[in-house]
Amino acid sequence: MDSEKSSTHATLKLFTVSCLKDLKMRYVAAYLLASLGGNANPSASDLEKIIGSVGIEAEADKIKKIISELKGKNLEDLIKEGIQ
């Protein structure tokens, strides 16, 4: 059982995406959720709705930053780059 936990923990570390150190994962997660939902170019309003749905007040500057960094980029390619 302990080896099972260790291998799971190690696997999770491999899939950590380091996008922007000053952004919390919630903004990246909201962008990914919107994209997975079929929205190829999520807007600030889309991200605010997603983040707000869990009771968190979104920071406009961070939303603007994540959109500017990810807009038009292939998310699957970015994730692959983060794994390597």
C-alpha positions in Angstrom: 0.0 0.0 0.0 2.8 2.4 0.8 4.5 1.8 -2.5 1.2 2.5 -4.2 1.0 5.8 -2.5 4.6 6.7 -3.4 4.1 5.9 -7.1 0.9 7.9 -7.2 2.6 10.8 -5.5 5.5 10.7 -7.9 3.2 10.5 -10.9 1.3 13.6 -9.8 4.5 15.5 -9.6 5.2 14.7 -13.3 2.0 16.4 -14.3 2.5 19.7 -12.5 2.3 22.5 -15.0 4.3 25.6 -14.1 2.7 28.3 -16.1 3.3 31.6 -14.3 4.7 31.6 -10.8 2.7 34.6 -9.7 -0.6 33.1 -10.8 -2.5 30.7 -8.6 -3.6 27.4 -10.3 -7.2 28.5 -10.0 -6.8 30.8 -13.0 -5.1 28.1 -15.1 -7.7 25.6 -14.0 -10.6 27.9 -14.9 -9.1 28.5 -18.4 -8.7 24.7 -18.9 -12.2 24.0 -17.7 -13.6 26.6 -20.2 -11.5 25.1 -23.0 -12.5 21.5 -22.1 -16.1 22.7 -22.2 -15.7 23.7 -25.9 -14.7 27.3 -25.5 -11.5 27.7 -27.6 -11.0 31.3 -26.5 -12.4 31.9 -23.0 -13.1 35.5 -22.1 -12.5 37.2 -18.8 -16.2 36.9 -18.1 -16.1 33.2 -18.7 -13.2 32.8 -16.2 -14.9 35.0 -13.6 -18.0 32.9 -13.8 -16.1 29.7 -13.3 -14.0 31.0 -10.4 -17.0 32.7 -8.8 -19.0 29.5 -9.0 -16.9 28.2 -6.1 -17.2 31.4 -4.0 -13.9 32.9 -4.9 -13.6 36.5 -6.0 -11.5 36.6 -9.2 -8.8 39.2 -9.6 -9.1 41.0 -13.0 -5.3 41.5 -13.4 -4.6 37.8 -13.0 -7.4 36.8 -15.4 -6.1 39.3 -18.0 -2.6 37.8 -17.5 -3.7 34.2 -18.0 -5.7 35.0 -21.1 -2.8 37.0 -22.6 -0.4 34.1 -21.9 -2.6 31.3 -23.2 -4.8 32.8 -25.9 -4.3 31.1 -29.3 -2.0 28.5 -27.9 -2.5 24.8 -28.2 -3.2 23.7 -24.6 -2.2 20.1 -25.2 1.2 21.1 -26.5 1.7 23.4 -23.5 0.9 20.5 -21.1 3.3 18.2 -23.0 6.0 20.8 -22.7 5.4 21.1 -19.0 5.8 17.3 -18.6 9.2 17.2 -20.3 
